[in-house]
């Protein structure tokens, strides 16, 4: 029986020395393995972690912070005033972040704010109190003051999104432009030529990317981009409805509408009902996000679904690697959204 297991049974705290004795490794090797140092092989790291878990080893957070300068926590500030701050996918996103952090021995520190100014104040307080070693910045902005603050404070961070003016940052993003371009091509294959696009908030970087995907795919298909068939800043149900009603009012109107966010697509459904149009027959609609409500519409919404849990896991992993010394510019990943081809898309209606 090892000393470590004896201590555990007696109620004593298991130490690194106990783990090293059980494995026949030096304390330095065990410590470096548990702290994810790159000079330790993956085989040794897994072996050490498995024994530490078996023996119930848990580092003392204050001692670890003194030794390494880390509190082993990732920070996230949620701005509750955002239009979808409490939507169901937030739970999936948080679960992914937490699992990704936990896999490397980190925890997740979450704070909330009610405005952009309060968000910055919250970041300053978390930094001053050393509550986190780095931060996840979700929903990146075209002009993002959070990036400026964290860079000035020399605090690691990772973007959920891409900001062209900060292309050397660690980041993870879904290729929204590819999804919107794919939506155009799918509609064209069904005979559609008049395709509208309702974009989200212009302050977010995703809006420019998705609009670029729409324009490029329309041009590639030899189709003109009519200004009357484009709308911006529709990221609520009411705004989506208003944008769709404006597009559909003229005699020559779109036979299909692509929405940069699913919530706007819900509004487009409501607009279609107001005008007596049958979604999927008279008007095709494609969304983006994969929110649960879309599956319960009649007909169900065709949309590009995002795996928010996987996104959270990837963001945690990238941020931890940055905290441990990997250059931010080398930590950039993207993924694709998955198209759910459901009942809201059909062949172009005959005039």
Secondary structure, DSSP 8 states (H G I E B T S, - for coil): --HHHHHHHHT----HHHHHHHHT--HHHHHHHHTT-TTS-HHHHHHHHHHHHHHT----HHHHHHHHS---EEEEEEETTSTTTTSHHHHHHHHHHHHHHHHTT-EEEEEEESSHHHHHHHHHHHHHTT--SEEEEES-BSS-HHHHHHHHHT-EEEEES--GGGTTSEEEEE-HHHHHHHHHHHHHHTT---EEEE---TTBHHHHHHHHHHHHHHHHTT----GGGEE----SHHHHHHHHHHHHHSSS--SEEEESSHHHHHHHHHHHHHTT--BTTTBEEEEEE--GGGGGSSS--EEEE--HHHHHHHHHHHHHHHHTT--GGG-EEEE--EEE--TT-------
